[in-house]
Amino acid sequence: MELDLYLSIFTLMFVALGLNLLAVKTKIPYTVLLVIAGSCLVPISQIETLSFITQFQLTPELLFFIFLPVLIFESAYNMKIRTIRENKFIISLLAIVGLLISTFFIGYIGHWVFGLMGFDIPVLVTLLFGAIISATDPVAVLALFKEYGAPKRLTLIFEGESLFNDGTSFALFLILITVIQDGFHGFETISAGLLSFSVMIFGGLLFGLFMGFLFSKLIQWVKGHEHLEITLTLLVAHFTFLLAEVISEKWHINGYEIHISSIIATLVASLVVGNYGRFKMSAGVEKYMSKFWGYFAFIANSLVFMLMGLLFVRLSVSLHIAILPILAIVAVVIVARAVSIYISVGIANQIKSEKNIPQNWQHLLSWGSLRGSIAVIMVLLIPDDLTLAKWHYDFSIKDFIIAITVASIYFSLLIKATTIGAVIRFLKIDVLMPYEKLGYYKSKALIYHDLMEKINELEKGHQISPQQYDTFTNDYLNRYRQVKNQFQEEKIDNSHTVENILRLYTLGIQKRELKRMFQYDEIDEVIYKKNLLILETQTERVEQDAPELGSLNSYVSSKASYFFNQIKLQKHKPEDLYLYYRAQYALINKVLDEMDTLKESSLMEIFDNTHAFDNVLSIYKYLKERAGEQMKTELQKNKGSVDQLNQQAAEILLHTAQHDTLKELHSHKIITSKLYVLLRTELGD
């Protein structure tokens, strides 16, 4: 019944809501609770009045065409191409070379292990299982990485690998299915497989680029129509995915079927929209997008993992595989992951094209590999009648692979996911940087300091008794002193570390102001991107405590000065350089204003090192002077065009101020909605 189906969907969503709250309370990974709950719902559904719970079931089509594009888009949209480019070699090695190593290790070692136990499982079957289980799922791991403070680069590498190896794994899976169905014919099969694999990956890449830029342009054309912009982002994920599948089914060149990876295509299109198309969106839409897609991903993940649990219970009941061989193949999968990581990272570290990956990071990459939705999709897509001449068992190849896939997924979720936090702590990956340690102690001290002031206000307002005042004051005073003592025992280089914290604070001010300027059309997209790139690069280098940034003075005097390094814009107009310096001048002014305000605020509890504060302040004053000089130089060179630009900028600014004032009057109920509409029409808003 349709009513039971809808009731099932909303009941599962309600259960997921409760599990999310439970995950927060118990610190158990959310996805683990979802799978367990899904497994428990099967016996519950045996009660007649609750039989509707299992009406909504996981199918390959539902996973493949509905949920998977959503999950890919949400992850890829928020990834920065610049950071992927900086780590492209290690991500490529892990997603392609590492996956192939894992697949073939599982295929041949798994075949050998099964043989030792009396199971004559063909190599092609274990290879197929290897392709399925070698793809990693980042959902639960990334949440834990963020919670336990894993380094940003490590998180990016893992997320990049997980996204790209989905496409690699699926391409290999399709090739192996074809080989099993058509038979292995030596070199001919190998060469055809390599060609098909390459076409899938590179075809998906090119098609994804085309779709990403196409939809970015469409978003630009409808800018200002918020509903259309949001609809286009919804379409880009599913439309790219579906069109890639249509191409794979319909296109032939000289009798050769063209298969392109729908996963790679959707991933690349999503990256393009997230890194190029987002700058074409209206300010309100761009700000809303992360929450919008985050919500959809939350719903998709919740339903996928819960339905996974329902599916596992049903599929595993009738299997006739002994527990020992299953445990043995799970162990092979664990070893295969470790081998693929250490070999791939070892190659990357030897070539030294990117920063080395520390050994403790390699250990975490090896252990923190969960399996999830993509493995389930592939195992469900195996044809029911898939068989081999050497297959002589009562159960089918699909049933066999389902059994060992279920075991591997359960192990990764119930054992690996629940121990990642402990592994991170054991490997000391969560160790704080000096500026983070200082921020930790000083932030706690600031909180206790402000709480004591609040207690004074409560006592003066007669909201607490004198006894309560003494109790609260003594408690927080002791905490304040304890934090101060702990900080002194750490013996942190206070001046340098405070300077780093202050750099991050001022860079944050600049990024916020830059975004505001772009949203209100005070600067164009080129100037915004160029400044944002500089600020983000600086933030990352400060967070890493880069040795060449030991002093802001030395940095400003270096050739790499991020404010006054001569930008070289291809085909730029003469006035573009003026606009660049004008934006820099505005950002520096904002920082100086905030630093003046900072002197009077309680935040000076954190920035209490006079030398560090004065050093940063003097540098920004110097930068302001330099920016002003550069603006004057460019103004003299291009007075006519620059005057016109300033006129246009002033008109935009005044129009924005007019709109903001009118909106504020309406929001404070000073004018009615009727007057608001009337004034907005008259003033041309």
C-alpha positions as CSV (number, residue, x, y, z in Angstrom):
1,M,0.0,0.0,0.0
2,E,1.2,3.5,-0.9
3,L,0.1,4.8,2.5
4,D,2.3,2.2,4.3
5,L,5.2,3.2,2.0
6,Y,4.9,6.9,3.0
7,L,4.5,6.0,6.6
8,S,7.6,3.9,6.4
9,I,9.7,6.8,5.0
10,F,8.7,9.3,7.6
11,T,9.0,6.8,10.4
12,L,12.6,6.0,9.3
13,M,13.3,9.8,9.3
14,F,11.8,10.2,12.8
15,V,14.0,7.3,14.0
16,A,17.0,8.9,12.4
17,L,16.3,12.1,14.2
18,G,16.4,10.3,17.6
19,L,19.5,8.4,16.6
20,N,21.3,11.6,15.7
21,L,20.5,13.0,19.2
22,L,21.7,9.7,20.7
23,A,24.9,9.9,18.7
24,V,25.7,13.3,20.2
25,K,25.0,12.1,23.7
26,T,26.9,8.8,23.5
27,K,29.7,9.8,21.0
28,I,29.0,6.7,19.0
29,P,29.3,7.4,15.2
30,Y,25.9,8.3,13.8
31,T,26.2,5.9,10.8
32,V,27.0,3.0,13.2
33,L,23.8,3.7,15.1
34,L,21.8,3.9,11.9
35,V,23.0,0.4,10.7
36,I,22.3,-1.1,14.1
37,A,18.9,0.5,14.2
38,G,18.1,-0.7,10.7
39,S,19.0,-4.3,11.7
40,C,16.8,-4.1,14.8
41,L,13.8,-2.8,12.8
42,V,13.4,-6.1,11.0
43,P,12.2,-8.1,14.1
44,I,10.1,-5.1,15.2
45,S,8.3,-5.1,11.8
46,Q,7.1,-8.6,12.6
47,I,4.6,-7.0,14.9
48,E,1.4,-6.6,12.8
49,T,0.7,-3.0,13.7
50,L,4.3,-2.0,12.9
51,S,4.7,-4.0,9.7
52,F,4.7,-0.8,7.6
53,I,8.2,0.0,8.9
54,T,10.0,-2.1,6.3
55,Q,7.8,-1.1,3.3
56,F,10.4,1.4,2.1
57,Q,13.4,-0.7,0.8
58,L,16.8,-0.1,-0.6
59,T,17.1,-0.8,-4.3
60,P,20.1,-0.4,-6.6
61,E,18.1,2.2,-8.6
62,L,17.2,4.2,-5.5
63,L,20.8,4.2,-4.3
64,F,22.3,4.8,-7.7
65,F,20.1,7.4,-9.3
66,I,18.7,9.3,-6.3
67,F,20.9,9.1,-3.2
68,L,24.4,8.8,-4.8
69,P,24.3,12.0,-6.8
70,V,23.2,13.9,-3.7
71,L,26.1,12.5,-1.6
72,I,28.7,13.2,-4.3
73,F,27.5,16.8,-4.9
74,E,27.4,17.7,-1.3
75,S,31.0,16.5,-0.7
76,A,32.5,17.9,-3.9
77,Y,30.7,21.2,-3.8
78,N,32.6,22.2,-0.6
79,M,36.0,21.0,-1.7
80,K,38.5,23.6,-3.0
81,I,40.1,22.8,-6.3
82,R,43.2,24.7,-5.1
83,T,43.7,22.4,-2.2
84,I,43.1,19.3,-4.4
85,R,45.6,20.6,-6.9
86,E,48.2,21.0,-4.1
87,N,47.7,17.4,-3.1
88,K,46.7,16.0,-6.6
89,F,49.6,13.5,-6.7
90,I,48.9,11.7,-3.4
91,I,45.1,11.8,-4.0
92,S,45.5,10.3,-7.5
93,L,47.9,7.6,-6.2
94,L,45.5,6.6,-3.5
95,A,42.4,6.7,-5.7
96,I,43.8,4.9,-8.6
97,V,47.1,3.1,-7.8
98,G,46.1,2.3,-4.2
99,L,42.7,1.0,-5.3
100,L,44.2,-1.2,-7.9
101,I,46.7,-2.6,-5.4
102,S,44.0,-3.3,-2.9
103,T,41.7,-4.9,-5.5
104,F,44.4,-7.3,-6.9
105,F,45.8,-8.1,-3.4
106,I,42.3,-9.1,-2.2
107,G,41.7,-11.0,-5.5
108,Y,44.8,-13.1,-5.4
109,I,45.5,-13.4,-1.7
110,G,41.7,-13.9,-1.0
111,H,41.7,-16.7,-3.6
112,W,44.7,-18.4,-1.9
113,V,43.2,-18.0,1.6
114,F,39.9,-19.5,0.6
115,G,41.8,-22.4,-1.1
116,L,43.6,-23.1,2.2
117,M,40.2,-23.5,3.9
118,G,38.8,-25.8,1.2
119,F,36.8,-23.3,-0.8
120,D,37.7,-23.3,-4.5
121,I,36.6,-19.7,-5.2
122,P,37.7,-18.5,-8.7
123,V,40.1,-15.5,-8.9
124,L,37.6,-13.5,-11.0
125,V,35.1,-13.7,-8.1
126,T,37.6,-12.5,-5.4
127,L,38.8,-9.8,-7.8
128,L,35.2,-8.6,-8.2
129,F,34.8,-8.5,-4.4
130,G,38.1,-6.6,-4.2
131,A,36.9,-3.9,-6.6
132,I,33.7,-3.6,-4.6
133,I,35.2,-3.4,-1.1
134,S,38.3,-1.3,-1.9
135,A,36.2,1.9,-2.3
136,T,36.1,3.9,1.0
137,D,33.2,5.8,2.4
138,P,34.1,9.2,4.0
139,V,30.8,9.9,5.8
140,A,31.5,8.6,9.3
141,V,35.3,9.1,9.2
142,L,35.2,12.7,8.2
143,A,32.8,13.6,11.1
144,L,35.2,11.9,13.5
145,F,38.3,13.6,11.9
146,K,36.7,17.0,12.5
147,E,35.6,16.1,16.0
148,Y,39.0,14.9,17.1
149,G,40.9,17.7,15.3
150,A,42.7,15.8,12.6
151,P,44.9,18.1,10.4
152,K,43.1,19.8,7.5
153,R,45.4,18.3,4.9
154,L,44.9,14.8,6.2
155,T,41.2,15.3,6.1
156,L,41.3,16.6,2.6
157,I,43.5,13.7,1.4
158,F,41.1,11.2,2.8
159,E,38.0,12.9,1.4
160,G,39.6,13.4,-2.0
161,E,40.6,9.7,-2.1
162,S,37.1,8.6,-1.0
163,L,35.4,10.7,-3.7
164,F,37.7,9.8,-6.6
165,N,38.1,6.1,-5.8
166,D,34.3,5.7,-6.0
167,G,34.5,6.3,-9.7
168,T,37.7,4.2,-10.1
169,S,36.1,1.3,-8.2
170,F,32.9,1.4,-10.1
171,A,34.7,1.5,-13.5
172,L,36.8,-1.6,-12.5
173,F,33.6,-3.3,-11.2
174,L,31.9,-2.9,-14.5
175,I,34.9,-4.3,-16.4
176,L,35.2,-7.3,-14.2
177,I,31.4,-8.1,-14.5
178,T,31.9,-8.0,-18.3
179,V,35.0,-10.3,-18.1
180,I,33.0,-12.8,-16.0
181,Q,30.1,-12.8,-18.4
182,D,32.2,-12.9,-21.6
183,G,35.1,-14.9,-20.4
184,F,38.8,-14.1,-20.2
185,H,40.7,-14.2,-23.4
186,G,44.3,-13.2,-22.4
187,F,45.9,-10.1,-23.8
188,E,42.8,-9.2,-25.8
189,T,40.7,-9.0,-22.6
190,I,43.4,-7.1,-20.7
191,S,43.9,-4.5,-23.5
192,A,40.1,-4.0,-23.9
193,G,39.8,-3.6,-20.1
194,L,42.5,-1.0,-19.9
195,L,41.0,0.9,-22.8
196,S,37.5,0.8,-21.3
197,F,38.9,1.8,-17.9
198,S,40.7,4.8,-19.4
199,V,37.6,5.9,-21.4
200,M,35.4,5.7,-18.4
201,I,37.7,7.8,-16.2
202,F,38.8,10.4,-18.8
203,G,35.4,10.5,-20.5
204,G,33.7,11.1,-17.1
205,L,36.3,13.9,-16.4
206,L,35.7,15.7,-19.7
207,F,31.9,15.4,-19.5
208,G,31.9,16.6,-15.9
209,L,33.9,19.7,-16.9
210,F,31.5,20.4,-19.7
211,M,28.4,20.0,-17.5
212,G,29.9,22.0,-14.6
213,F,30.8,25.0,-16.7
214,L,27.5,24.8,-18.6
215,F,25.4,24.9,-15.4
216,S,27.7,27.6,-13.9
217,K,26.8,29.8,-16.9
218,L,23.1,29.0,-16.5
219,I,23.3,30.0,-12.9
220,Q,25.0,33.3,-14.0
221,W,22.2,33.9,-16.5
222,V,19.4,33.5,-13.9
223,K,21.3,35.4,-11.1
224,G,18.8,37.3,-9.0
225,H,16.1,34.6,-9.4
226,E,16.9,32.6,-6.2
227,H,14.5,29.7,-6.9
228,L,15.9,29.1,-10.3
229,E,19.5,29.2,-9.0
230,I,18.7,26.6,-6.4
231,T,16.9,24.4,-8.9
232,L,19.9,24.5,-11.2
233,T,22.2,23.2,-8.5
234,L,19.7,20.4,-7.9
235,L,19.7,19.6,-11.6
236,V,23.4,19.6,-12.1
237,A,24.0,16.6,-9.8
238,H,21.3,14.3,-11.1
239,F,21.3,15.6,-14.7
240,T,25.0,15.0,-15.1
241,F,24.7,11.5,-13.6
242,L,21.7,10.5,-15.8
243,L,23.1,11.9,-19.0
244,A,26.4,10.1,-18.4
245,E,24.4,6.9,-18.0
246,V,22.5,7.7,-21.2
247,I,25.7,8.3,-23.1
248,S,27.1,5.0,-21.9
249,E,24.0,3.1,-23.1
250,K,23.4,4.9,-26.5
251,W,26.8,6.1,-27.9
252,H,28.8,3.9,-30.2
253,I,31.9,4.8,-32.2
254,N,32.8,2.3,-35.0
255,G,30.9,-0.4,-33.1
256,Y,32.7,0.4,-29.8
257,E,30.4,1.2,-26.9
258,I,31.5,4.5,-25.2
259,H,31.1,4.1,-21.4
260,I,31.9,7.1,-19.2
261,S,31.9,7.1,-15.5
262,S,28.7,8.8,-14.2
263,I,30.3,9.1,-10.7
264,I,33.5,10.8,-12.0
265,A,31.3,13.1,-14.2
266,T,29.1,14.1,-11.3
267,L,32.1,14.6,-9.0
268,V,33.9,16.9,-11.5
269,A,30.7,18.9,-12.4
270,S,30.1,19.4,-8.7
271,L,33.7,20.6,-8.1
272,V,33.3,23.1,-11.0
273,V,30.0,24.5,-9.6
274,G,31.5,24.7,-6.1
275,N,34.6,26.5,-7.2
276,Y,33.5,28.5,-10.2
277,G,29.7,28.5,-10.3
278,R,29.2,29.6,-6.6
279,F,30.7,33.0,-7.5
280,K,27.9,33.5,-10.1
281,M,25.2,33.0,-7.5
282,S,23.2,35.7,-5.7
283,A,24.6,36.5,-2.2
284,G,21.6,34.9,-0.4
285,V,21.7,31.7,-2.4
286,E,25.5,31.2,-2.1
287,K,25.2,31.6,1.7
288,Y,22.2,29.2,1.8
289,M,23.6,26.5,-0.4
290,S,25.9,24.7,2.1
291,K,23.0,24.4,4.6
292,F,20.6,23.3,1.8
293,W,22.8,20.5,0.5
294,G,24.0,19.6,4.0
295,Y,20.4,18.9,4.9
296,F,19.8,16.8,1.8
297,A,23.0,14.9,2.5
298,F,21.9,14.3,6.1
299,I,18.6,12.8,4.9
300,A,20.2,10.7,2.2
301,N,22.9,9.3,4.5
302,S,20.3,8.6,7.3
303,L,18.1,6.7,5.0
304,V,20.9,4.9,3.2
305,F,22.6,3.6,6.3
306,M,19.4,2.6,8.0
307,L,18.1,0.8,5.0
308,M,21.5,-0.8,4.7
309,G,20.9,-2.4,8.1
310,L,17.4,-3.6,7.0
311,L,18.9,-5.1,3.9
312,F,21.8,-6.8,5.6
313,V,19.6,-8.7,8.0
314,R,17.4,-10.0,5.2
315,L,20.2,-11.0,2.9
316,S,22.5,-12.7,5.5
317,V,19.9,-15.0,6.9
318,S,19.9,-17.7,4.2
319,L,23.6,-17.8,3.5
320,H,25.6,-21.0,4.0
321,I,29.2,-19.6,4.3
322,A,31.1,-20.6,7.4
323,I,32.1,-17.9,9.8
324,L,35.9,-18.7,9.7
325,P,36.3,-18.0,5.9
326,I,34.3,-14.8,6.3
327,L,36.6,-13.6,9.2
328,A,39.6,-14.6,7.1
329,I,38.6,-12.5,4.1
330,V,37.8,-9.5,6.4
331,A,41.4,-9.9,7.6
332,V,42.6,-9.9,4.0
333,V,40.7,-6.7,3.3
334,I,42.4,-5.0,6.3
335,V,45.8,-6.1,5.2
336,A,45.1,-5.0,1.6
337,R,44.2,-1.5,2.7
338,A,47.4,-1.2,4.7
339,V,49.5,-2.5,1.8
340,S,47.9,-0.1,-0.6
341,I,48.4,2.9,1.7
342,Y,52.0,2.2,2.6
343,I,53.0,1.5,-1.1
344,S,51.1,4.5,-2.5
345,V,52.3,7.0,0.1
346,G,55.8,5.5,0.0
347,I,55.9,6.3,-3.7
348,A,54.6,9.8,-3.1
349,N,57.1,10.5,-0.3
350,Q,60.0,9.2,-2.5
351,I,59.1,11.4,-5.5
352,K,58.7,14.4,-3.1
353,S,56.5,16.4,-5.5
354,E,54.3,17.3,-2.5
355,K,54.9,17.6,1.2
356,N,55.6,14.2,2.9
357,I,52.9,12.2,4.5
358,P,54.0,11.4,8.1
359,Q,54.0,7.8,9.3
360,N,51.2,8.3,11.9
361,W,49.0,9.8,9.1
362,Q,49.6,6.6,7.0
363,H,48.6,4.4,10.0
364,L,45.3,6.4,10.3
365,L,44.6,6.3,6.6
366,S,45.1,2.5,6.8
367,W,42.8,2.0,9.8
368,G,40.2,4.7,9.0
369,S,38.8,3.2,5.9
370,L,35.1,2.5,6.3
371,R,32.9,0.9,3.6
372,G,29.4,2.0,2.9
373,S,26.9,3.0,0.2
374,I,29.0,2.6,-3.0
375,A,29.9,-1.0,-1.9
376,V,26.2,-1.8,-1.4
377,I,25.3,-0.2,-4.8
378,M,27.8,-2.4,-6.6
379,V,26.9,-5.6,-4.8
380,L,23.2,-5.1,-5.6
381,L,24.0,-4.4,-9.2
382,I,25.6,-7.9,-9.7
383,P,23.2,-9.9,-12.0
384,D,21.4,-12.6,-10.1
385,D,22.3,-15.2,-12.8
386,L,26.1,-14.3,-12.8
387,T,28.1,-17.5,-12.8
388,L,31.3,-19.2,-14.0
389,A,32.0,-22.7,-15.3
390,K,34.0,-23.5,-12.2
391,W,31.3,-22.4,-9.8
392,H,29.9,-25.5,-8.2
393,Y,28.2,-24.2,-5.0
394,D,24.5,-24.2,-4.1
395,F,24.6,-20.5,-3.5
396,S,25.1,-18.0,-6.3
397,I,28.2,-15.8,-6.9
398,K,26.0,-12.8,-5.9
399,D,25.0,-14.4,-2.6
400,F,28.6,-15.2,-1.8
401,I,29.9,-11.7,-2.5
402,I,27.0,-10.2,-0.5
403,A,28.0,-12.4,2.5
404,I,31.6,-11.3,2.6
405,T,30.7,-7.7,1.7
406,V,28.2,-7.5,4.5
407,A,30.8,-8.9,6.9
408,S,33.4,-6.3,5.8
409,I,31.0,-3.4,6.1
410,Y,29.8,-4.5,9.5
411,F,33.4,-4.8,10.7
412,S,34.4,-1.4,9.4
413,L,31.4,0.3,10.9
414,L,31.2,-1.6,14.3
415,I,35.0,-1.9,14.9
416,K,36.9,0.6,12.9
417,A,34.4,3.5,13.2
418,T,34.1,3.2,16.9
419,T,37.8,3.1,17.5
420,I,39.0,5.9,15.2
421,G,39.0,8.4,18.0
422,A,41.2,6.2,20.2
423,V,43.5,5.6,17.2
424,I,43.8,9.4,16.6
425,R,44.7,10.0,20.2
426,F,47.2,7.0,20.3
427,L,49.0,8.2,17.2
428,K,49.0,11.8,18.6
429,I,47.5,13.2,15.5
430,D,45.3,15.5,17.6
431,V,48.3,17.2,19.2
432,L,47.7,21.0,19.2
433,M,49.9,23.5,17.4
434,P,51.5,26.1,19.7
435,Y,49.0,28.8,18.7
436,E,46.2,26.3,19.4
437,K,47.5,25.6,22.9
438,L,47.8,29.3,23.6
439,G,44.3,29.8,22.2
440,Y,43.0,27.0,24.4
441,Y,44.3,28.3,27.7
442,K,43.7,32.0,26.9
443,S,40.1,31.3,25.7
444,K,39.3,29.4,28.9
445,A,40.8,32.2,30.9
446,L,38.7,34.8,28.9
447,I,35.5,32.8,29.5
448,Y,36.1,32.6,33.2
449,H,37.0,36.3,33.4
450,D,33.8,37.2,31.6
451,L,31.7,34.9,33.8
452,M,33.0,36.6,36.9
453,E,31.9,39.9,35.5
454,K,28.5,38.4,34.7
455,I,28.3,37.2,38.3
456,N,28.9,40.8,39.5
457,E,26.1,42.0,37.3
458,L,23.7,39.3,38.8
459,E,24.7,40.3,42.3
460,K,24.1,44.0,41.6
461,G,20.8,43.3,40.1
462,H,19.8,41.2,43.2
463,Q,19.3,38.1,41.0
464,I,21.5,36.0,43.3
465,S,22.1,36.0,47.0
466,P,25.4,37.1,48.6
467,Q,26.1,33.5,49.5
468,Q,25.6,32.4,45.9
469,Y,27.7,35.3,44.7
470,D,30.6,34.1,46.9
471,T,30.2,30.5,45.8
472,F,30.2,31.3,42.1
473,T,33.0,33.9,42.4
474,N,35.3,31.5,44.3
475,D,34.6,28.7,41.9
476,Y,35.4,30.6,38.7
477,L,38.3,32.5,40.3
478,N,39.9,29.2,41.1
479,R,39.3,27.9,37.6
480,Y,40.8,31.1,36.2
481,R,43.9,30.8,38.4
482,Q,44.2,27.1,37.5
483,V,44.2,27.9,33.7
484,K,46.8,30.6,34.2
485,N,49.1,28.2,36.1
486,Q,48.6,25.5,33.4
487,F,49.6,28.1,30.7
488,Q,52.7,29.1,32.6
489,E,53.8,25.5,32.9
490,E,53.5,25.0,29.1
491,K,56.2,27.6,28.6
492,I,54.9,28.6,25.2
493,D,56.7,31.3,23.1
494,N,54.1,33.9,24.0
495,S,55.2,36.6,21.6
496,H,55.4,34.5,18.4
497,T,52.3,32.5,19.2
498,V,50.1,35.6,20.1
499,E,51.3,37.1,16.8
500,N,50.1,33.9,14.9
501,I,46.7,34.1,16.7
502,L,46.4,37.8,15.8
503,R,47.3,37.0,12.2
504,L,44.5,34.5,12.0
505,Y,42.1,37.0,13.6
506,T,43.0,39.8,11.2
507,L,42.9,37.4,8.2
508,G,39.4,36.4,9.3
509,I,38.4,40.0,9.4
510,Q,39.7,40.6,5.9
511,K,37.9,37.5,4.5
512,R,34.6,38.5,6.0
513,E,34.9,42.1,4.7
514,L,36.0,40.8,1.3
515,K,33.0,38.6,1.0
516,R,30.7,41.5,2.0
517,M,32.3,43.8,-0.7
518,F,31.7,41.1,-3.3
519,Q,28.1,40.4,-2.3
520,Y,27.3,44.1,-2.5
521,D,29.1,44.5,-6.0
522,E,31.8,46.8,-4.6
523,I,34.4,44.5,-6.3
524,D,34.1,42.2,-9.3
525,E,34.7,38.4,-9.3
526,V,38.3,38.6,-10.5
527,I,39.4,41.0,-7.7
528,Y,37.4,38.9,-5.2
529,K,39.0,35.6,-6.2
530,K,42.5,37.0,-6.3
531,N,42.3,38.5,-2.9
532,L,40.5,35.4,-1.5
533,L,43.2,33.2,-2.8
534,I,45.9,35.3,-1.1
535,L,44.0,35.4,2.2
536,E,43.3,31.6,2.2
537,T,46.9,30.8,1.4
538,Q,48.1,33.0,4.2
539,T,45.7,31.5,6.7
540,E,46.9,28.0,5.8
541,R,50.6,28.9,6.2
542,V,50.0,30.6,9.5
543,E,48.0,27.5,10.7
544,Q,50.9,25.4,9.8
545,D,53.3,27.8,11.5
546,A,55.4,28.0,8.4
547,P,59.0,28.8,9.3
548,E,59.4,31.4,6.7
549,L,56.6,33.4,8.4
550,G,58.5,33.7,11.7
551,S,58.0,37.4,11.6
552,L,55.5,39.6,9.9
553,N,58.2,42.2,9.3
554,S,60.4,39.8,7.4
555,Y,57.4,38.6,5.4
556,V,56.4,42.1,4.3
557,S,60.0,42.9,3.2
558,S,60.2,39.6,1.2
559,K,59.4,39.4,-2.5
560,A,56.4,37.3,-1.6
561,S,54.5,40.1,0.0
562,Y,50.9,39.1,-0.5
563,F,49.6,42.6,-0.6
564,F,52.0,44.2,-3.0
565,N,53.2,41.4,-5.2
566,Q,52.6,42.7,-8.7
567,I,49.5,40.9,-9.9
568,K,49.5,39.9,-13.6
569,L,46.0,39.6,-14.9
570,Q,45.8,38.2,-18.4
571,K,44.1,40.7,-20.7
572,H,43.5,43.1,-17.8
573,K,42.4,46.7,-18.2
574,P,44.7,49.4,-16.9
575,E,42.2,50.3,-14.1
576,D,42.1,46.7,-12.8
577,L,45.3,47.2,-10.9
578,Y,43.7,50.3,-9.3
579,L,40.7,48.2,-8.3
580,Y,42.9,45.6,-6.7
581,Y,44.8,48.1,-4.6
582,R,41.5,49.9,-3.7
583,A,40.1,46.6,-2.4
584,Q,43.4,46.0,-0.4
585,Y,43.1,49.5,1.1
586,A,39.5,48.9,2.2
587,L,40.5,45.5,3.8
588,I,43.4,47.0,5.6
589,N,41.3,49.9,6.9
590,K,38.8,47.4,8.2
591,V,41.5,45.5,10.1
592,L,42.8,48.7,11.7
593,D,39.3,49.8,12.8
594,E,38.8,46.3,14.3
595,M,42.2,46.5,16.1
596,D,41.3,49.8,17.6
597,T,38.0,48.3,18.9
598,L,39.9,45.3,20.1
599,K,42.0,47.4,22.5
600,E,38.8,48.2,24.5
601,S,37.4,44.7,24.5
602,S,37.8,41.7,26.8
603,L,39.5,39.8,23.9
604,M,42.7,41.6,24.9
605,E,42.9,38.9,27.5
606,I,44.1,36.7,24.6
607,F,46.1,39.3,22.7
608,D,47.9,40.6,25.8
609,N,51.4,40.5,24.4
610,T,52.2,44.2,23.7
611,H,55.1,43.5,21.4
612,A,53.1,41.1,19.2
613,F,50.1,43.4,19.0
614,D,52.2,46.5,18.2
615,N,54.2,44.5,15.6
616,V,51.0,43.5,13.7
617,L,49.5,46.9,14.1
618,S,52.6,48.6,12.7
619,I,52.7,46.3,9.7
620,Y,49.1,47.0,8.8
621,K,49.7,50.7,9.1
622,Y,52.6,50.3,6.7
623,L,50.5,48.2,4.4
624,K,47.8,50.9,4.4
625,E,50.4,53.6,3.4
626,R,51.8,51.4,0.6
627,A,48.3,50.6,-0.7
628,G,47.4,54.3,-0.7
629,E,50.6,55.1,-2.7
630,Q,49.8,52.5,-5.2
631,M,46.2,53.8,-5.6
632,K,47.5,57.3,-6.3
633,T,50.0,56.0,-8.8
634,E,47.3,54.1,-10.7
635,L,44.9,57.1,-10.4
636,Q,47.4,59.4,-12.1
637,K,47.9,56.9,-14.9
638,N,44.2,56.3,-15.6
639,K,42.4,59.3,-14.1
640,G,39.4,59.4,-16.5
641,S,38.6,55.7,-16.3
642,V,39.3,55.5,-12.5
643,D,37.0,58.5,-11.8
644,Q,34.3,56.7,-13.6
645,L,34.9,53.5,-11.6
646,N,34.7,55.5,-8.4
647,Q,31.5,57.1,-9.5
648,Q,30.0,53.7,-10.2
649,A,31.2,52.3,-6.9
650,A,29.8,55.2,-5.0
651,E,26.4,54.8,-6.7
652,I,26.3,51.0,-5.8
653,L,27.3,51.8,-2.2
654,L,24.6,54.5,-1.9
655,H,22.0,52.2,-3.4
656,T,22.9,49.4,-1.0
657,A,22.8,51.8,2.0
658,Q,19.3,53.0,0.8
659,H,18.1,49.4,0.6
660,D,19.6,48.5,4.0
661,T,18.0,51.5,5.7
662,L,14.6,50.7,4.2
663,K,14.8,47.1,5.2
664,E,15.8,48.0,8.8
665,L,12.8,50.4,9.1
666,H,10.5,47.6,8.0
667,S,12.1,44.9,10.2
668,H,11.7,47.2,13.3
669,K,8.0,47.8,12.5
670,I,8.6,51.5,12.1
671,I,6.9,51.3,8.7
672,T,4.2,48.9,7.6
673,S,4.6,46.3,4.9
674,K,2.4,48.4,2.6
675,L,4.7,51.4,3.1
676,Y,7.8,49.2,2.6
677,V,6.6,48.0,-0.8
678,L,5.6,51.6,-1.8
679,L,8.9,53.1,-0.8
680,R,10.9,50.3,-2.4
681,T,9.0,50.9,-5.7
682,E,9.4,54.7,-5.6
683,L,13.2,54.5,-4.7
684,G,13.9,51.9,-7.4
685,D,14.8,49.2,-5.0
